[in-house]
Amino acid sequence: MINKGHAMDMSWDQSGIQPMRKYIPALRYVLVATCLLLGVPVAYAAPPANATEYVTQVLRNVEDLERASRWVSLMAEMESIDQSIQAGACKHSVDAISAARNPADKRIAFEGFERCFDAALQRKPASEALREMGATSYRGLDAAYRKVLKEEFNGKRIDFAAKGADLAREINHYLGHQGGYAAILVSVLKDVQVKKGGSGEWLRARQGDLLNATDLVRTGDSSRARIEFMDRFQSINSGPSVITVGPDATINLAEFKIDLRNQQRHKGLVDMLKGAIRVFSKGWGGRAAFSVRTGTSLCGIRGTDIEIHYDPDEDRTYYKLYEGVVEISTPHESFTLRAGSSVSVTRGMRSEIMPIAPPT
């Protein structure tokens, strides 16, 4: 929200808009923890130690998960109202505050913003729960938010501020294992779409969307997506496997399985239908298999940074390996590609292996 205290003492500037936005992402993991206790079965007998440590820390800090869940939901609703009004009906008022050149003009602009905000809130009221908290005007909404933040989250009841973001990341990955998800979209640029289960309509993708095995992802012109797989805990310091999907590309998360009790049973398979991807993967080895498949070639990934381009019209795949070792199989042969090398496979026939320049 706009910091009215700053506005009234004439030191308000553009950075005063919506300071509460930084808190919601750090707090939402409370809902995840609620699901863990109340709705998500724990399937693994021996979950990874670091995940358990984080989950335990969250649960230790929560006296009443249902209460915490309610407050986070209400705060998210308040943030949504604030953002939609500032970006919509009252955008001109927000711009006027930013454009004001002196304290008197700032005061006038802020008063105009409050009138605009209150009118918009009257046209589309908040939920009954928020109205009961006095959120019937800008000042009321702002006061309700700050009261909840201070009393519930920055106080002693539920102290989440310090490590919220880190905990959210760990728990999301942990629950990703439990829920059977394959990956999460951590970055979406411009036109990115998902087709759930490989059928039905293409849906607009959003940052944070969870992906299942058999989901398709495609990008438009000048568009990109970054996909982080749920293999974060497969080995010490391995980190998640990440695929960056380039423009005008389509991939299918054909298969993904992580067994926390037996690393040798890990399995991941991505089908490239067209375009280019870059894969960063660590921790896969032995009988664990993470592979990228194109028309007539299959690339086994382990400890790798590799770029793969696929042209379905020519059935041509170009591999450029920056780090690690990959095994590439075609209908005619299997061969090893090592770091600093490139090769193309056209209709099952490979070219000569060539050196490449270091990655940029």
SULFEN-V879820 format. One record per run of one state. SS is the DSSP state (hx for helix, st for strand, lp for the rest). FROM is the first residue (numbers start at 1). TO is the last residue. If there is no record, write none. Layout:
BEGIN
ss=SS from=FROM to=TO
ss=SS from=FROM to=TO
END
This chain:
BEGIN
ss=lp from=1 to=3
ss=hx from=4 to=8
ss=lp from=9 to=13
ss=hx from=14 to=16
ss=lp from=17 to=20
ss=hx from=21 to=27
ss=lp from=28 to=28
ss=hx from=29 to=38
ss=lp from=39 to=48
ss=hx from=49 to=60
ss=lp from=61 to=64
ss=hx from=65 to=87
ss=lp from=88 to=90
ss=hx from=91 to=99
ss=lp from=100 to=102
ss=hx from=103 to=123
ss=lp from=124 to=127
ss=hx from=128 to=132
ss=lp from=133 to=137
ss=hx from=138 to=153
ss=lp from=154 to=163
ss=hx from=164 to=179
ss=lp from=180 to=182
ss=st from=183 to=189
ss=lp from=190 to=191
ss=st from=192 to=195
ss=hx from=196 to=198
ss=lp from=199 to=202
ss=st from=203 to=204
ss=lp from=205 to=209
ss=st from=210 to=211
ss=lp from=212 to=215
ss=st from=216 to=219
ss=lp from=220 to=223
ss=st from=224 to=229
ss=lp from=230 to=241
ss=st from=242 to=245
ss=lp from=246 to=249
ss=st from=250 to=257
ss=lp from=258 to=262
ss=hx from=263 to=265
ss=lp from=266 to=266
ss=st from=267 to=281
ss=lp from=282 to=288
ss=st from=289 to=293
ss=lp from=294 to=296
ss=st from=297 to=301
ss=lp from=302 to=303
ss=st from=304 to=311
ss=lp from=312 to=315
ss=st from=316 to=323
ss=lp from=324 to=324
ss=st from=325 to=330
ss=lp from=331 to=333
ss=st from=334 to=338
ss=lp from=339 to=340
ss=st from=341 to=346
ss=lp from=347 to=348
ss=st from=349 to=350
ss=lp from=351 to=353
ss=st from=354 to=355
ss=lp from=356 to=360
END
